[in-house]
Amino acid sequence: MSFRQSKAYVGFKAFNGVLFIVLGAAILVQIVHFAGLRLEAIPGIILGAAMLGLGLYRIAMMVRARR
């Protein structure tokens, strides 16, 4: 069994995914709260959405790996 198929690796990826989701959501909330939906806020909104999407992708891959 390779390292990528081990429980430790899958657990790390799951933790990493949850961390990305939390940080992405925090960035989105802070940007929208302080800057609003203005042109200057677009990079922050994109960063938060990208981190949120990466976290969701990692969780989906973890669930797929457990099957």
Buried (B, 14 or more C-beta within 10 A) or exposed (E): EEEEEEEEBBEEBBEBBBEBBEBBBEBBEEBBEEBEEEEEBEEBBEBBBEBBEBBBEBBEBBEEEEE
